[in-house]
Amino acid sequence: MADVQPWGLAPAHRLLTALRRLQAGWRSRWGLTGLLAALLLAPLAPAGAATYTNASTPFRWINPSGHTKVGYATTPYKFTGGSGTGCGTTPPRLDDTISDLIPIGFSFVFGTTTYTSLRVQTNGRLQFGNATCGYGTGSIGPPQTYPLGYPESTLDNTMRVFGADLDPTNLVDVPNYPSSSDKTPCTNISSCYVSVATVGTAPMRQFVVTWYNVPEWVAAGNTSGSFTVQVVLNEDGSFVYQYHTIVHGGTGTGQVGWQLDSSDYTVLSFGAASEPGNGTAIKFYVAAAILADYRFEEGAWAIGVAGQVRDSSGNGWHGTAMGSVSSSGSGYVCRGARIAANSEGGNVYGIDTGLPMDGSSTNLLGTGVVMMWVKLDDAWSGAGARNAQLMDASTVSGEWFQVTKRSDGTVRFTVTDSLGTVYNVTTSAFSYAAGTWQHVAVSWSFNGSPGTDQDYISIAINGGTPTVNTLTSDGTLATSLGNLFIGDNPLGVSASGHSVNSASGLIDAVKVLNYIPSDAQFLALKNATHACDTYTIDHLELRHGSWSGVGCSVDTLTVLACADTSFPCSNPYTKGLTASFTTSGGSVTWVPAADATVIIPWGGSSATKQLYVTPGTVTLGATASPSASAATRCNGAGSSCLWTSNTSGLLVNAPTVIGGQTAAVTVRAVSSVDATTCTSVASTSNSLRLWANGVSPSSFAGTSTSAGVTVGGPPKAGASAGSVSLTLPQTQPGSSNLSGLSYDSTAQTSLYLLHMDTGSFTLSARMDTTTPVQTLTGSATVTVLPVGLAVVTPAAMAANASSQSACTSSGSACATAAGASP
């Protein structure tokens, strides 16, 4: 008896299906402009009315040979459909039947509902909370028709990997099936089956359902073809249809898609001659409204430090400023990224967004858009025009993702698909002047849709009609692609018509999407503005331990940004800035030479700058960008910013000290040969004046006893590691207080410190010699770290089971049980 459904497909259903087929293939400004896009897509809602976006994805077949088979009498799961279930057949015939509930192995969110189990329907469906079974063939035809096509009110919360009349009935369970003269190729469950498995580890587990070598029911006495296909449910809520091998035995048009309800679904319809290609895959995912949004609002970036360039989308794709790149107050919306000129392939001047083009969580290999505002330093064409690399994600030569504004005024976009074919699209020439803002957007769609010329790449300039290259590919973007770079070429080689030059200019408002927007969505994103960030900088503080040094020795100055009037600053500013140092009345050599700036990066509040000061005095200062509202302050004597540089002095070199442990400090007596060269002094003294002042905290704690050990108090010093007994005063003593020192041929000696606390302090030293008569001074900041950290369990918590039990409920109950105050 043929499993033919006794009713046909209603005309209304055919109309809705046709509309959805059109929706699946629509192109707005990014391909073929159409009224349907405007009708079906709500503004600023990714992927229109449908919850999931579909795109081609790399084929990564999961070997099902060891997975659990689902059949007629299999355990622990089997196909149970039969009388009263609405199925077309009764096991052991598995033509149109459905399984019992099968655990997924993790919580899977489909739509807005979380499921832990599902049913497998033999005709290519996964069903969540839905036991609808039905027939697999409506009419034999030709062409053969398949009932229950999406949208279908009885198939809410289902997925369809391929909507044909698949039939895994095997000859062991039903001999001579479907007829003795035309037996099914499905000989046994080892070579022809449906299987399930949960693989991987949290939070990246996958539930895999495979139809392996399953033929299709074509007529009462005929099964034909072979389907080896797979559905993979990812723990992140996305799902993938994989097509290993399809030989479509029937003549009908099979649907691929999913349905949450009759108004929220996707259909990709394939005729008998246009199945998904072998070795291809389609991914369905919830598109992010904006996957990544780089506004460049940070006041300054530390070059090469990950996470400095912030992603405002909330998705956490923070980037890294590379090479000569800086935050600028002259962006298109507010601030922007200033990319310096660079034509060397070995250097990168740009933004590594940290956004992986090949990442499973970004879903960019199939479909996406990158848009930005650019203000190039050179004209787009004509005299002085140059090639400028705007975007790049290539990591392997020949496997491209590059966007270049060329010297002839055109913009070129080149990609390589995962099958190795190179595609490009080039705009007409533009003649925009140097220093003018222009909007550049590129899009790509390798979408898994049936038919030819359904894929494309395109470029749109200033929101105008895009330049489009329609194409047919069974692949995705090249899987070797790396992070998206803005403003330069990270690989150092380029595709034909592209460049290794940096952008050389300003870039702002970079947005990345993993879906194709409608016209309205695109224009809204292009024209979007936002409130500019505020940079509340009250003042800068310059800090040094002594505000003095030796002219020939490099010294280190600390600059701190403060958000209020507190001094010393207790409320630091952390949004990033560039400090520019000033001098008055003396001579300073900055390190690096001629660079009197330092960056306090986003997230930090201070930075250091090295300098040489020619013997004499100089007043130091600093300005901030973004600007500070009050004058710079210093922690010199009386809040002075006056630096005293001596011809001779002591170079004190203190390592990081561990609290409670003795550490060596070197002291060298030197005099200046020239601005940056020191020589050892000929005469030294075996004694020093030593004293110490607290920095953080500003004073030393009093002493106390802990476990029989005295802790706290000022640091101590000694001439040897075994004689550290001198308690250092907090003011300069009137005479030498540490003796017994010996110096080597470089006029260097060692002394030893011990501090029974943590924090930082300034160690100051003075040497007085008689032949010749001279006074040498020097200082260093000493940092003291704890020897370690320990977790101590209160006795009441460890005493009995009831107190431990209380600590599993609430903090107050735990504290009460432990005998502590909440």
C-alpha positions in Angstrom: 0.0 0.0 0.0 1.5 3.3 -1.0 2.1 5.8 1.8 0.3 8.7 0.0 -1.4 11.4 2.0 -5.1 11.7 1.1 -5.1 15.4 0.8 -3.2 18.0 -1.2 -1.3 21.1 -0.3 -3.7 24.0 0.2 -3.3 27.0 -2.2 -2.8 29.4 0.7 0.1 27.2 1.9 1.6 27.3 -1.5 1.4 31.1 -1.6 3.1 31.4 1.8 5.8 29.0 0.8 6.4 31.0 -2.4 6.7 34.2 -0.4 9.2 32.5 2.0 11.2 31.2 -0.9 11.4 34.7 -2.2 12.4 36.0 1.2 15.2 33.5 1.4 16.6 34.8 -1.9 15.9 38.5 -1.6 18.6 41.2 -2.1 18.1 44.7 -0.9 20.8 47.3 -1.6 23.2 44.4 -1.3 22.0 42.6 -4.4 18.6 42.8 -6.0 16.5 45.6 -4.5 12.9 44.5 -4.0 9.6 45.5 -2.3 9.4 42.2 -0.6 12.4 43.0 1.6 10.8 46.2 2.8 7.5 44.4 3.6 9.0 41.4 5.4 11.9 43.0 7.3 11.3 45.2 10.4 13.7 48.0 10.8 16.8 47.2 12.9 15.8 43.6 13.4 18.4 41.2 12.2 17.3 38.8 9.5 13.7 40.2 9.4 10.8 38.2 10.9 12.8 34.9 11.0 14.5 34.1 14.3 17.4 32.3 12.6 19.8 33.5 9.8 21.1 30.8 7.4 24.6 30.9 5.8 27.0 28.4 4.3 29.4 27.1 6.8 32.5 24.8 6.6 31.6 21.1 6.2 32.9 19.3 9.2 31.4 15.8 9.1 31.1 14.0 12.4 31.8 10.3 11.9 28.6 8.5 13.1 30.0 4.9 13.0 30.1 4.7 16.8 26.9 6.5 17.5 23.7 5.0 18.9 21.5 3.4 16.1 17.8 4.2 16.2 15.7 1.4 14.5 12.8 -1.0 14.9 14.0 -2.9 18.0 17.0 -0.9 19.0 17.9 0.1 22.6 17.8 2.4 24.3 15.9 4.4 21.6 13.7 3.2 18.8 11.1 4.2 16.3 7.7 3.7 17.9 5.2 5.3 15.5 2.3 3.1 14.5 -1.5 2.9 15.0 -2.9 6.0 16.6 0.2 8.1 16.1 -0.7 9.6 12.7 2.4 8.0 11.1 2.1 6.6 7.6 3.7 3.2 8.6 4.1 0.9 11.5 7.4 -0.5 12.6 9.3 -2.6 11.6 8.5 -0.7 8.5 10.2 2.7 9.1 9.1 4.7 6.1 7.0 7.3 7.8 7.5 6.9 11.6 8.8 8.7 14.6 11.0 7.9 17.5 10.4 7.9 21.2 11.9 10.8 23.2 15.7 10.9 23.0 17.7 13.0 25.5 19.9 15.7 23.9 22.5 15.5 26.6 22.4 19.3 27.4 19.9 22.1 27.4 19.2 23.3 23.9 17.3 26.5 23.3 15.2 26.5 20.1 13.5 29.8 19.6 12.9 30.9 23.2 12.2 27.4 24.7 14.7 25.2 26.3 14.6 21.5 25.5 16.4 18.5 26.9 14.9 15.9 24.6 13.5 15.5 21.1 12.0 13.1 18.6 13.5 12.0 15.3 11.0 11.6 12.4 12.4 9.4 9.6 11.6 11.9 6.9 14.5 14.2 7.8 12.9 16.0 10.8 13.9 16.8 14.4 10.9 17.6 16.5 10.9 19.4 19.9 7.8 18.9 22.0 6.0 17.8 18.9 4.9 14.2 18.1 3.3 15.0 14.6 4.3 12.2 12.3 2.3 12.1 9.0 3.1 10.8 5.5 6.2 11.3 3.4 4.6 11.5 0.0 1.5 13.4 -1.1 1.4 12.2 -4.7 3.7 9.9 -6.6 3.7 12.2 -9.7 5.9 12.8 -11.4 6.8 15.2 -9.9 6.5 13.6 -6.5 5.1 15.9 -3.9 6.0 15.9 -0.2 3.2 17.0 2.3 3.6 18.9 5.5 5.7 21.6 3.9 6.6 24.7 5.9 4.8 26.7 6.9 2.6 24.0 8.5 0.6 24.6 11.7 1.2 21.0 12.9 5.0 21.3 12.6 5.8 24.0 15.1 9.2 23.6 16.8 10.7 21.3 14.1 13.8 21.2 11.9 14.1 19.6 8.5 17.4 18.6 7.1 15.9 17.5 3.8 12.2 17.1 3.2 12.0 13.9 1.2 10.3 10.5 1.9 13.3 8.9 3.5 13.0 5.3 4.4 15.5 3.5 6.6 13.6 0.2 6.6 16.2 -2.6 6.3 15.9 -6.1 4.9 16.8 -7.8 8.2 13.7 -6.4 9.8 11.4 -6.6 6.7 12.7 -9.2 4.1 11.9 -8.5 0.4 11.1 -4.8 1.2 9.5 -3.1 -0.5 9.1 -5.9 -3.1 10.9 -9.1 -3.8 11.8 -7.9 -7.3 13.1 -4.5 -6.2 14.6 -4.7 -2.8 15.7 -1.7 -0.8 19.5 -1.0 -0.8 19.2 -0.7 3.0 20.3 -4.3 3.7 21.0 -3.9 7.5 21.3 -1.4 10.3 25.1 -1.5 10.1 25.3 0.0 6.6 22.0 2.0 6.4 20.6 3.7 9.5 19.6 6.7 11.6 21.8 7.4 14.6 22.1 9.8 17.5 25.0 10.9 19.8 26.0 13.6 22.2 29.7 14.6 21.6 32.1 17.1 23.0 32.4 18.8 26.4 30.5 21.7 28.0 30.0 24.4 26.9 30.6 23.2 23.4 28.7 19.9 23.3 26.9 18.8 20.2 23.9 16.5 19.6 24.3 14.7 16.3 21.6 13.0 14.3 22.7 11.2 11.1 20.8 9.6 8.2 23.4 7.3 6.8 22.9 5.7 3.3 19.2 6.0 3.7 17.2 5.6 0.5 13.9 7.4 -0.5 10.5 5.8 -0.9 9.5 6.6 -4.5 6.5 4.3 -5.1 4.8 1.3 -3.6 7.4 -1.1 -4.9 10.4 1.2 -5.2 13.0 2.8 -3.0 15.8 4.7 -4.6 18.6 7.0 -4.0 20.8 7.5 -0.9 21.0 10.2 1.7 23.9 10.7 4.0 23.1 13.8 5.9 23.4 15.1 9.4 21.9 17.6 11.8 24.2 19.0 14.5 22.7 20.9 17.5 25.3 23.1 19.1 25.1 23.9 22.8 25.2 27.7 22.0 21.8 27.3 20.3 22.9 27.3 16.7 22.4 24.3 14.4 24.0 22.9 11.3 22.8 20.8 8.4 25.6 18.8 6.8 25.3 17.1 3.4 27.9 14.3 2.9 26.4 12.6 -0.1 22.9 12.9 -1.7 21.5 10.9 -4.5 17.9 12.1 -4.8 15.9 9.1 -6.0 12.6 11.0 -6.2 11.4 13.7 -8.5 10.0 16.2 -6.0 11.2 19.5 -4.6 12.5 18.9 -1.1 12.5 21.6 1.6 15.4 22.4 3.9 14.6 24.7 6.9 13.0 25.0 10.3 9.8 26.3 11.8 9.0 27.7 15.2 5.5 28.6 14.2 3.7 29.4 11.0 5.0 33.0 10.9 8.6 32.3 12.0 10.4 29.8 9.7 12.8 29.5 6.9 12.5 27.4 3.7 15.2 26.6 1.2 13.5 24.5 -1.6 15.5 22.1 -3.7 14.3 20.3 -6.8 15.3 16.9 -7.9 18.3 18.2 -9.8 19.4 20.9 -7.2 20.1 19.2 -3.9 22.6 20.8 -1.5 26.0 20.0 -2.9 28.0 17.0 -1.5 30.4 18.1 1.2 28.5 21.3 2.0 26.8 22.6 5.2 24.3 25.2 6.2 24.4 26.9 9.6 21.4 28.5 11.2 22.0 31.0 14.0 20.5 34.0 15.8 22.2 37.0 14.2 23.5 39.7 16.5 21.9 43.1 15.8 25.5 44.4 15.7 28.2 41.7 16.1 31.0 44.3 16.8 30.9 48.1 17.1 34.2 50.0 17.3 33.6 53.6 18.2 37.2 54.4 19.2 36.0 56.4 22.2 39.0 55.5 24.4 41.2 58.4 25.3 44.4 56.5 24.4 45.6 53.0 23.7 48.7 51.0 24.8 50.1 49.7 21.5 50.2 46.0 21.2 48.1 45.4 24.3 45.0 43.3 23.8 41.6 44.7 24.8 42.4 48.4 24.5 40.2 49.1 21.5 36.7 48.5 23.0 33.8 46.8 21.3 30.6 48.7 22.2 28.2 46.0 21.0 28.4 44.2 24.3 29.7 41.0 22.6 33.3 41.5 24.0 35.2 41.6 20.7 37.8 44.0 22.0 40.8 44.8 19.8 44.4 45.8 19.8 46.1 48.9 18.4 49.1 47.9 16.3 52.0 50.1 15.2 51.6 53.8 14.8 48.0 54.1 15.7 46.4 56.6 18.1 43.1 57.7 19.4 42.1 61.0 17.9 39.5 63.6 19.0 38.6 64.3 15.4 36.5 61.3 14.5 33.4 61.3 12.3 31.0 60.9 15.3 33.2 61.7 18.3 36.7 60.2 18.5 38.3 58.1 15.9 41.4 56.0 15.1 44.3 57.8 13.5 46.3 55.4 11.2 49.7 56.7 10.2 51.2 56.1 6.8 53.0 52.8 6.3 54.1 51.1 3.1 56.2 48.3 4.6 54.7 44.9 4.4 56.5 43.8 7.5 54.9 46.4 9.7 51.3 46.7 10.7 49.7 50.1 11.4 46.1 49.2 12.1 43.5 47.8 14.5 43.4 44.0 15.1 39.8 43.8 16.1 40.2 40.4 17.8 37.1 39.4 15.8 37.9 36.0 14.2 36.4 35.7 10.7 36.6 31.9 11.0 35.1 31.7 14.5 32.2 29.4 15.2 30.7 32.0 17.4 31.0 34.9 15.0 29.2 33.2 12.0 31.0 35.4 9.5 32.3 32.8 7.0 28.9 32.6 5.3 27.3 36.0 5.5 28.4 39.4 6.8 28.9 43.1 6.4 31.7 45.5 7.5 31.1 49.2 7.3 33.2 52.2 8.3 33.7 55.9 7.9 37.1 56.9 6.5 38.9 60.2 6.1 42.0 59.6 4.1 45.0 61.9 4.2 45.4 61.8 0.4 42.9 62.4 -2.4 41.1 59.3 -3.6 42.4 59.8 -7.2 44.7 62.2 -9.1 47.9 63.8 -7.9 49.2 62.3 -4.6 46.6 59.5 -4.5 47.8 56.2 -3.1 46.5 52.7 -2.5 45.1 52.4 1.0 44.2 49.1 2.7 40.9 49.5 4.6 40.2 46.0 5.8 42.0 42.7 5.7 41.7 39.2 7.3 44.0 37.2 5.2 46.6 34.9 6.9 47.6 32.8 3.9 48.7 34.1 0.5 46.0 33.3 -2.1 43.2 32.9 0.5 42.0 36.5 0.5 39.7 38.8 2.4 41.0 42.3 1.4 39.4 45.7 0.8 41.5 48.5 -0.8 40.9 52.0 -1.9 43.1 52.2 -5.0 45.0 55.1 -6.3 42.7 55.4 -9.3 39.8 56.2 -7.0 38.1 52.7 -7.1 37.5 50.4 -4.2 38.2 46.7 -4.7 37.0 43.8 -2.6 38.6 40.3 -3.1 37.7 37.1 -1.3 38.6 33.5 -1.8 36.0 30.8 -1.0 36.7 27.6 0.9 36.9 25.7 -2.4 39.8 27.9 -3.6 38.0 30.2 -6.1 38.9 33.9 -6.0 36.2 36.4 -6.5 36.4 40.2 -6.6 34.3 43.3 -7.2 35.5 46.8 -8.0 33.6 50.0 -7.9 33.7 52.8 -10.4 36.3 55.6 -9.7 35.6 58.3 -7.1 37.4 61.7 -6.9 36.9 62.6 -3.3 39.3 65.2 -1.9 41.8 64.5 0.8 40.6 64.9 4.4 36.9 64.3 3.6 34.7 61.7 5.3 33.4 58.9 3.1 31.4 55.7 4.1 32.6 52.3 2.8 30.7 49.1 3.3 31.3 45.6 2.0 29.0 42.6 2.2 29.2 38.9 1.3 26.7 36.2 1.2 27.5 32.5 0.8 24.0 31.5 2.0 23.3 27.9 1.0 20.3 28.9 -1.1 19.4 26.7 -4.0 20.0 27.8 -7.6 22.7 29.7 -9.4 23.9 33.3 -8.7 22.4 33.2 -5.2 25.7 34.2 -3.6 27.5 37.5 -4.0 30.0 40.1 -2.8 29.3 43.8 -2.9 30.6 47.3 -2.1 28.6 50.4 -1.3 30.1 53.9 -1.1 28.2 56.5 0.9 25.0 54.4 1.0 24.7 54.5 -2.8 23.7 51.7 -5.1 26.1 48.9 -4.5 28.5 47.4 -6.9 27.7 43.6 -6.9 29.3 40.5 -8.2 26.8 37.7 -8.1 28.2 34.2 -8.0 27.6 30.5 -7.4 29.6 28.8 -4.7 29.1 25.6 -2.6 31.7 27.0 -0.1 32.2 29.8 2.4 34.9 32.4 2.8 38.3 30.7 3.2 38.5 28.9 6.5 42.1 30.1 6.9 41.0 33.7 7.5 42.0 35.2 10.9 41.0 38.3 12.8 39.6 41.2 11.0 42.1 44.0 10.7 41.1 47.6 10.1 43.5 50.0 8.4 46.3 47.8 7.2 47.4 44.5 5.7 48.6 42.0 8.5 49.9 39.4 6.0 52.4 41.7 4.2 51.4 40.4 0.7 48.3 41.3 -1.3 45.9 40.0 -3.9 46.0 41.5 -7.4 44.8 45.1 -7.2 45.3 45.4 -3.5 48.1 46.8 -1.3 50.3 46.5 1.7 49.9 50.2 2.4 48.1 51.3 5.6 45.0 53.4 5.3 46.8 56.6 6.3 44.0 58.7 7.8 41.2 58.6 10.2 38.7 55.7 10.7 35.5 55.8 12.7 32.3 53.9 13.4 33.4 50.4 12.3 30.4 48.0 12.5 30.4 44.3 11.8 27.2 42.3 11.1 26.7 38.6 10.6 23.6 39.0 8.4 22.5 41.1 5.4 20.5 44.1 6.5 17.6 45.7 4.7 17.9 49.1 3.0 16.4 50.8 6.1 18.6 48.9 8.5 21.7 49.6 6.5 21.0 53.4 6.3 20.2 53.5 10.0 23.5 51.9 10.8 25.4 54.1 8.4 23.9 57.3 9.8 24.0 56.2 13.5 25.4 58.6 16.0 25.9 58.3 19.8 26.5 60.5 22.8 30.2 61.3 23.0 32.0 59.9 26.1 33.1 62.3 28.8 36.7 62.5 30.0 36.7 63.9 33.5 40.4 64.7 34.1 41.0 67.2 36.8 44.7 67.3 36.8 47.9 65.3 36.1 50.3 64.5 38.9 54.1 64.1 38.3 55.7 61.8 40.9 59.3 61.0 41.9 60.9 59.7 45.1 63.4 62.6 45.5 63.0 65.0 42.6 66.7 64.8 42.1 69.2 62.6 40.3 72.6 62.4 38.6 72.8 64.0 35.2 74.5 61.0 33.5 72.0 58.5 34.8 68.6 57.8 33.3 65.8 58.4 35.8 62.1 57.6 35.8 59.2 60.0 36.3 55.7 58.8 37.0 52.6 60.6 35.7 49.2 59.9 37.1 45.8 61.2 35.9 43.3 62.2 38.5 39.5 62.5 38.1 39.0 65.0 40.9 40.9 67.6 43.0 42.3 65.2 45.5 46.1 65.5 46.1 47.7 63.1 46.4 45.2 61.7 44.0 42.7 59.2 45.5 40.3 59.0 42.5 42.3 58.2 39.4 41.0 58.7 35.8 41.1 55.5 33.7 39.7 56.2 30.2 43.1 56.8 28.6 45.1 59.9 27.7 48.3 61.1 26.1 50.5 63.2 28.4 53.0 65.6 26.8 55.8 66.8 29.1 57.0 70.4 29.3 60.3 71.8 30.6 61.4 75.2 31.8 64.8 76.5 32.8 66.9 73.5 32.1 67.8 70.8 29.6 66.1 67.4 29.4 66.8 64.4 27.1 63.8 62.2 26.8 63.9 58.5 26.2 63.2 57.7 23.3 65.0 60.8 22.1 62.7 63.8 21.1 59.6 62.0 22.3 58.3 63.9 25.3 55.0 62.0 25.4 53.7 59.0 27.2 50.4 57.1 27.0 48.3 56.3 30.0 46.2 53.6 28.3 42.5 52.8 28.7 42.0 51.0 32.0 45.1 52.4 33.5 45.7 55.6 35.6 49.5 56.1 35.4 52.6 55.6 33.2 56.3 56.2 33.5 58.7 58.2 31.4 62.5 57.9 31.3 64.7 61.0 31.1 68.2 62.5 31.5 68.4 65.9 33.1 71.5 68.0 32.5 73.1 69.0 35.8 71.3 72.0 37.2 67.6 72.6 37.8 64.6 72.3 35.6 60.9 72.7 36.2 58.8 69.9 34.7 55.2 70.0 33.7 52.7 68.1 31.5 49.5 68.5 29.5 46.9 66.0 28.7 44.9 65.0 25.6 42.0 64.8 26.3 42.6 67.9 28.3 42.7 68.3 32.0 40.7 71.1 33.7 43.4 72.1 36.3 47.1 72.6 36.2 49.6 69.7 36.7 50.7 69.1 40.3 53.9 67.4 41.6 54.9 65.6 44.8 58.2 67.4 45.1 59.0 69.4 48.3 56.2 71.8 48.9 54.4 70.4 45.8 57.3 71.8 43.7 57.9 70.5 40.2 61.6 71.6 40.4 64.0 68.8 39.5 67.6 69.1 40.7 70.3 67.2 38.7 73.7 66.7 40.2 77.0 66.2 38.5 77.8 63.4 40.9 75.7 61.2 43.1 74.6 57.8 44.2 72.8 55.3 41.9 70.6 53.3 44.2 69.2 50.1 42.6 66.5 48.3 44.6 64.9 45.1 43.5 61.3 44.1 44.4 61.4 42.9 48.0 59.4 40.1 49.5 58.0 41.0 52.9 59.9 39.4 55.8 62.9 38.4 53.5 66.3 40.0 53.2 67.1 41.6 49.9 70.3 43.2 48.5 70.4 46.8 47.3 73.3 48.1 45.3 74.6 51.7 45.6 77.2 53.1 43.2 79.0 56.4 43.4 79.3 58.1 40.0 80.0 61.4 38.3 79.0 62.7 34.9 81.2 62.4 31.8 78.6 63.8 29.5 74.8 64.0 29.3 74.3 60.2 29.3 77.6 58.7 30.4 78.7 58.1 34.0 82.1 57.2 35.5 83.0 55.8 38.9 84.1 58.3 41.5 87.7 57.8 42.7 87.1 58.3 46.4 84.3 56.6 48.5 83.4 56.2 52.1 82.6 53.0 54.0 79.6 54.6 55.6 76.3 56.1 54.5 73.4 58.0 55.8 70.2 56.0 55.1 66.5 56.9 55.7 63.1 55.8 54.3 59.7 57.4 53.7 56.5 55.6 53.1 54.9 56.0 49.6 52.0 53.5 49.7 50.9 53.7 52.4 52.4 57.2 53.1 53.5 56.1 56.6 54.8 52.9 58.1 52.4 50.9 60.3 53.1 50.4 64.0 54.5 47.1 65.1 52.5 44.2 66.3 53.0 40.5 67.1 51.5 37.7 65.0 52.3 34.1 65.7 55.3 35.1 67.7 56.7 37.4 65.0 56.9 41.1 65.1 55.4 42.7 62.0 55.0 46.3 60.8 57.3 49.2 61.5 59.9 50.9 59.3 62.3 48.9 57.2 65.7 47.8 58.5 69.1 47.8 56.9 72.5 46.2 57.3 75.9 46.0 55.7 75.6 42.2 55.4 72.7 39.8 55.1 73.2 38.6 58.6 73.3 42.0 60.3 70.1 43.7 59.2 69.4 45.5 62.4 69.4 49.3 61.7 65.9 50.7 61.9 65.7 53.4 59.2 64.6 56.9 60.3 62.1 58.8 58.3 64.3 61.9 58.1 67.9 62.3 57.0 70.1 61.6 60.0 72.7 64.1 61.1 75.6 61.7 60.5 76.3 58.3 58.9 74.2 55.5 60.4 75.3 52.5 58.4 79.0 51.6 58.3 81.2 48.6 57.4 80.5 48.9 53.6 83.1 48.0 51.0 83.2 49.1 47.4 84.4 47.3 44.2 86.4 48.8 41.4 83.3 50.5 39.9 82.6 52.3 43.3 79.6 50.0 43.9 78.6 48.5 47.3 75.7 46.4 48.5 73.6 46.8 51.6 70.6 44.7 52.7 67.0 45.5 53.5 64.3 43.8 55.5 60.8 45.0 55.8 58.1 43.2 57.8 55.2 44.6 55.9 54.1 45.2 52.3 53.7 48.4 50.2 56.3 50.8 48.8 58.7 53.3 50.2 61.5 55.6 49.1 65.0 54.6 50.2 67.4 57.6 50.3 71.2 57.5 50.8 73.9 60.1 51.3 77.7 59.7 51.2 80.2 62.2 52.5 83.8 62.1 51.5 86.8 64.1 52.7 89.3 63.7 49.8 87.9 65.5 47.9 85.2 66.9 50.0 81.9 66.0 48.4 78.4 65.0 49.2 76.7 62.4 47.0 73.0 61.6 47.3 70.6 59.2 45.6 67.3 57.4 46.2 65.1 54.6 44.8 61.5 53.4 45.3 61.3 50.0 46.9 58.3 47.8 46.4 57.5 45.1 49.0 55.2 42.2 48.1 53.6 39.6 50.4 55.4 36.3 50.7 52.0 34.6 49.8 48.3 34.5 50.5 46.5 32.0 52.8 42.8 31.2 53.4 42.1 30.7 57.1 38.9 28.8 58.1 37.4 30.1 61.3 37.3 27.5 64.0 33.5 27.5 64.3 33.2 26.6 60.6 35.6 23.7 60.9 34.3 22.5 64.3 31.1 20.7 63.3 28.9 19.6 60.5 26.1 22.1 61.4 28.4 25.1 61.0 29.7 23.8 57.7 26.1 23.2 56.5 25.1 26.8 57.4 27.8 28.0 55.1 26.1 26.5 52.1 23.0 28.7 52.6 23.7 32.4 53.2 26.5 34.6 54.2 24.8 35.8 57.4 24.0 32.2 58.5 27.6 31.2 57.8 29.0 34.1 59.7 26.7 33.4 62.7 27.7 29.7 62.7 31.4 30.7 62.6 31.0 33.1 65.5 31.6 36.2 63.3 29.6 39.3 62.7 27.8 39.3 59.4 
